[in-house]
Amino acid sequence: MLRYAMVIDTRTCIGCGDCVVACKTENNIPAGLNRDWIVEATRGTYPDLRSEYRSERCNHCSHATCVYSCPTGASHYWNNSNITVVDPSKCTGCKACIAACPYDARLIMHPGGYVDKCTFCNHRVAEGLDPACVSSCPTQCMHFGLLNDPRSIVSQLLKRRKHKTLLPETGNEPNVYYLT
């Protein structure tokens, strides 16, 4: 399985939201809905507090509970990779995948009623391009590539820098990493 990953540097993310706008534009997401979002997290205790911004989205897990919980096969892995996508024509809107996702990364598309989510812009990846969010980042804090390739930028960053994933205890093996 090809294992794609996104690495986000929390030291250089400024929380501007350009990634959110790029995603909405690239994927024609209706007003009021988002496939990705910005979180401001505060760490530490007073007076030693630190804030960080995180651009969050689907974590394209290697063992995605959302994929395994889908009764129709609408949620599935794309092209022998960990990129999880939804086929709207197979989705019944039962919301089993929403309940199974520990990252709250799925949404109901209106008026269609099917589930949608970040796809790592798989249509761009198929052309050898980065996801729109990565391409649009003004601070270049977002990086995308194959974890299977030890020479890729994501592999190199994860070797050199301390990092974390969100909710690793779920066993989903998330593939969005945050450099700390």
Secondary structure, DSSP 8 states (H G I E B T S, - for coil): -B-EEEEEETTT-----HHHHHHHHHHT--TT--S-EEEEEEEEETTEEEEEEEEE-----TT-HHHHH-SSS-EEESTTBS-EEE-TTT-----HHHHH-TT--EEE-TTT--EEE--TTHHHHTTT---HHHHH-TT--EEEEETT-TTSHHHHHHHHS-EE-S-GGGSS---EEEE-
